Amino acid sequence: MTRYSFFFFLIFSTSLFAQDELQPKDLNTALPLAGEQKKLVLLQLESKDCSKCNEAVRKAFSNESLRAKINQSFIMVLVPATSKSWADYSERFKSVNGGVTLFLDQAGTLVSRYNTTSSNASTYGEQFRLANARRGYGATLRSLENNYRDGDRSARLMETLMIAKNRVGLETDSLLDDYAKNLSPDSLRSKRVILFMARMSPPLGSASDKALRKNADFFNQCWFSIPADQRVAINNNIIRKTKQAAIARKDIDAAYLTASFAKSTYFDIYNAQRIFDQTMIEYFREAGDTAKYIPMAVYYYDTYFMSVPVDSIQVIDTLRLRDFAIKDKTVGSSQTLTPPVLATELYANQLKNAAWGFYTMTKDS
């Protein structure tokens, strides 16, 4: 979304929520108001690179019933990606690209979050209900954090604190490293402990990651007791965390470690190499390394996208839509199925992102 279109969105939203010029622009002004009115703060971070996501939010928030719920229970802060505070909130609440709805209590503690966007007002209505139900969660989290700061390093306290922080998407990696360092050798032979650490998705090369994988045979025994879909989610979190840290430090060795790990999660050679290449071009782009990004990105898109015949993509979509129609007819009106993601859309989005990537990496050269 352009700077000017978001400006009009902000004006439109302000009138929608009947806060006019009094609508707070940041948490410093919103939190005192929340305290006075005994409301939660609804912090809406604009998506940095998805204009459709921002349009979806605008459409949902234009719903009259949803506006009434916001006015009743929340002090709302809209944060455009162009604002100075956007980067601070993005880092604080671990939302790399924005497009997230955050709910904070009157002390500024995160109590709930919605990590995507929707044009459906009822979806946000449900998120509002969940946030209101968790009004007391912040006090619990603060109590746990105070006990930890006061020197409580018991496994029970640290596990409870990590679960609480993880539930609202807050950083747990440093806490997990501290937890791992305080474990006894016997604890590292406990399946429960190994599974707990694995589910926290420790970044590659961290103290907790090394402790987790120290006994490879025992780790594998525990690891493969986790359902496959959960293992995929854990690995994706590990990849995301390690890649973000590599980008922040501009650490190419960490980037290669991440890409190699991502590659190891695939069984077929083609997709294993594809995910390795994808991870590296994402690193080069985000780290601002134009000299390495351009040739690798050209190879990547030529190899994995431009070489695919359009007819074969259309066949894939035809089969997906046919299977969906059969399933939809089978379940009837008793269940609403989600339509399949079409391959044509995926390819179009990938190529659009490629064009944008080449533009942003070369516009100043």
Summary of the structure (lengths in Angstrom):
residues: 365
radius of gyration: 23.0
end to end distance: 24.4
largest distance: 63.8
contacts: 1053
relative contact order: 0.05
helix: 68%
strand: 6%
